[in-house]
């Protein structure tokens, strides 16, 4: 079965950087779009970034453009979220997700993802 395991979260001061990793297993990684979402306490889960199975195709939420980037290493079955210039409002649990269907483009809709990791906490102090 598909497993997604996130790592790299932690506590960082405002302006700092973190890189989240999500290691996938269970089916051919290169065929599937991947996404990152986040959920802050008492808030809805929100889209952060998505990357297609097609090289170079990615999308970022407006709130993170210019600060975050998403990338993937198909040889390692891993997707990354590089987060720079972090702000206190970036504090949340970050989840990676794998799209349900193969050979589909990136998507910002949580319902298009069938598999989710357990989440990793990111806390940005002011």
C-alpha positions as CSV (number, residue, x, y, z in Angstrom):
1,X,0.0,0.0,0.0
2,X,1.0,3.6,-0.5
3,X,2.9,5.2,2.4
4,X,4.0,8.8,2.7
5,X,6.4,9.8,5.4
6,X,7.1,13.5,6.0
7,X,10.2,14.8,7.8
8,X,12.0,18.1,8.4
9,X,9.6,20.1,10.5
10,X,10.6,21.9,13.6
11,X,10.8,25.2,15.4
12,X,12.4,28.1,13.5
13,X,12.6,31.9,14.0
14,X,10.8,34.2,11.7
15,X,12.9,34.8,8.6
16,X,14.5,31.3,8.8
17,X,14.2,28.3,6.5
18,X,13.2,24.7,6.6
19,X,13.1,22.0,4.1
20,X,10.4,19.4,4.4
21,X,10.8,15.9,2.8
22,X,8.2,13.4,1.9
23,X,9.3,9.9,1.1
24,X,6.8,7.8,-0.8
25,X,6.5,4.0,-1.3
26,X,4.0,1.5,-2.6
27,X,3.6,2.5,-6.3
28,X,5.6,4.1,-9.1
29,X,6.3,7.5,-7.7
30,X,7.1,9.2,-11.0
31,X,3.6,8.7,-12.4
32,X,1.8,10.8,-9.8
33,X,1.4,14.5,-9.0
34,X,2.3,15.4,-5.4
35,X,1.1,18.1,-3.2
36,X,1.8,19.9,0.1
37,X,-1.1,21.2,2.3
38,X,-1.1,22.7,5.7
39,X,-3.5,23.0,8.6
40,X,-3.3,25.5,11.4
41,X,-5.2,25.1,14.7
42,X,-8.9,25.7,14.2
43,X,-8.5,26.4,10.5
44,X,-9.3,24.5,7.3
45,X,-6.6,22.5,5.5
46,X,-5.2,24.7,2.8
47,X,-3.2,24.1,-0.4
48,X,0.4,25.1,-0.3
49,X,2.1,23.6,-3.4
50,X,1.7,21.0,-6.0
51,X,4.0,19.4,-8.6
52,X,3.0,17.4,-11.6
53,X,4.5,14.1,-12.8
54,X,5.5,16.3,-15.8
55,X,8.9,17.8,-15.2
56,X,8.8,21.5,-14.5
57,X,5.1,21.9,-13.9
58,X,4.3,23.2,-10.4
59,X,1.9,25.5,-8.6
60,X,2.2,27.5,-5.4
61,X,-0.4,29.2,-3.2
62,X,-0.3,33.0,-3.4
63,X,0.6,33.2,0.2
64,X,3.9,31.4,-0.3
65,X,5.0,32.5,-3.7
66,X,8.5,33.9,-3.7
67,X,9.3,32.1,-0.4
68,X,8.5,28.4,-0.9
69,X,9.3,26.0,-3.7
70,X,8.4,22.4,-4.4
71,X,10.5,19.9,-6.1
72,X,10.7,16.1,-6.6
73,X,13.4,13.5,-7.0
74,X,11.9,10.5,-8.8
75,X,15.0,8.4,-8.2
76,X,14.5,8.8,-4.5
77,X,10.6,8.8,-4.6
78,X,10.7,12.0,-2.6
79,X,9.0,15.3,-2.8
80,X,10.4,18.4,-1.1
81,X,9.1,21.7,0.1
82,X,11.8,24.3,0.6
83,X,10.5,27.1,2.8
84,X,12.4,30.4,3.1
85,X,11.6,33.7,4.8
86,X,9.2,31.9,7.1
87,X,6.6,33.9,8.9
88,X,4.6,33.1,12.1
89,X,1.5,32.7,10.0
90,X,3.2,29.7,8.3
91,X,2.9,27.8,11.6
92,X,0.9,24.7,10.9
93,X,1.0,20.9,10.5
94,X,2.2,20.3,6.9
95,X,1.0,17.2,5.0
96,X,2.2,15.7,1.8
97,X,-0.3,14.0,-0.5
98,X,-0.2,11.9,-3.6
99,X,-2.7,12.2,-6.3
100,X,-5.2,9.4,-6.7
101,X,-4.8,8.9,-10.5
102,X,-1.6,8.4,-12.5
103,X,-0.6,10.6,-15.3
104,X,-2.8,13.5,-14.1
105,X,-1.6,17.1,-13.8
106,X,-1.1,19.1,-10.6
107,X,-4.1,20.1,-8.6
108,X,-4.9,22.3,-5.7
109,X,-8.0,20.4,-4.6
110,X,-7.5,18.1,-1.5
111,X,-10.2,15.7,-2.8
112,X,-8.0,14.8,-5.8
113,X,-5.4,13.3,-3.5
114,X,-6.0,9.8,-2.2
115,X,-3.0,9.3,0.0
116,X,-1.8,11.5,2.8
117,X,1.2,11.5,5.2
118,X,0.9,11.8,8.9
119,X,2.0,15.4,8.9
120,X,5.0,17.3,10.3
121,X,4.7,20.3,12.6
122,X,6.3,23.6,11.6
123,X,6.4,26.3,14.2
124,X,7.7,29.8,13.4
125,X,8.4,32.1,16.3
126,X,8.2,35.8,16.0
